[in-house]
Each structure stands twice: as C-alpha cells, then as structure tokens.
C-alpha cells in the first residue's frame, strides 16, 4: 500500500529536486501532498520550469496524517524555516522517527528544528558548516541514510541515489 508523503515547499524551490523525487514517489504508488501557507496557492521553482498548486495549508496539516516528510532544496527551505509552523511540523517527523527526505538546502529546516544533533547527514556545500554547528556528523557523499529514518543528499546530481534510498525507506 502506498504511503502518504508531506512535502513542505514554497517559491524558489529547486525544480528538479521536487519533480524528480515526485515522479519516483508517485511511480512507486505513493501519494505526495504539497503543503504551504494556503491551500490553492501557486508556487514556482527558481528555474521557472515548474509551478504547482498547493494541496494543503500548513495550519490544516497534521504530521500524524503522513507517513514521511519530503523537503526539496533551493531557496524554499530557508524561507520555510523562518516560520515556526514549518519548523514544528518538521521536528515532529524527526521526533516520531518517521522517514524524512531532505536534499540540497532541505536540511536548513532541520537545523532550525534542532533535529540534526548526533545524526549522520549531508547537504549542499554552503550549509555543511551550519549542519556541523547543529551537531550533525556531516559526510560529503551523494546520499547519507541515518538510523533508517533520515535521507539527505547534496545536489541535483545526487537525485538518483536520493530517490533510491528514500524509496527503500518507504517499503
């Protein structure tokens, strides 16, 4: 049976870091629900290749209704982490040991949620020091899986490995 994946996303996300995992998840029979400030909002990727309509507003989103969390990269996670609602939402998945998939700048939301301490993880080069300060054990690898829960990758080049490991955790 397919899993329900919450995706926190706003404008300026990295297009392929949303579209390629989305395709992998839906092809495997999972349901991907996009979450932003208001249901029906239109958000656009930073490369203007992708725009999407938000499925659910953050105020109506309950982490208990989802099996996993997906955080695409780009400038989206940095904007979302300025809003405590998204920070609490992400922290709940980490605290409940539900699968969390964060690529590129995605771990920025987990830094603000103070959920990386003692975790093996990776992220985009420019945030790796921030991740270390947050207590993560940063590895410069295409994909890092920690405690059968957290899947992180660095760049769009890492998407095939990211998708493979995320799908493994959803089995």
Buried (B, 14 or more C-beta within 10 A) or exposed (E): EEBEBBBBBBBBBBBBBBBBBBEBBEEBEBEBBBBBBEBEBEBBBBEEEBEBEBBBBBEEBEBEEBBBBBBBBBBBBBBBBEBEBBBEBBBBBBEEEBBBBBBBBBBBBBBBBEBBEEBBBBBBEEBBEBBEEBBBBBBEBBBBBBEEBBBBBBBBEBBEBBBEBBBEBBE
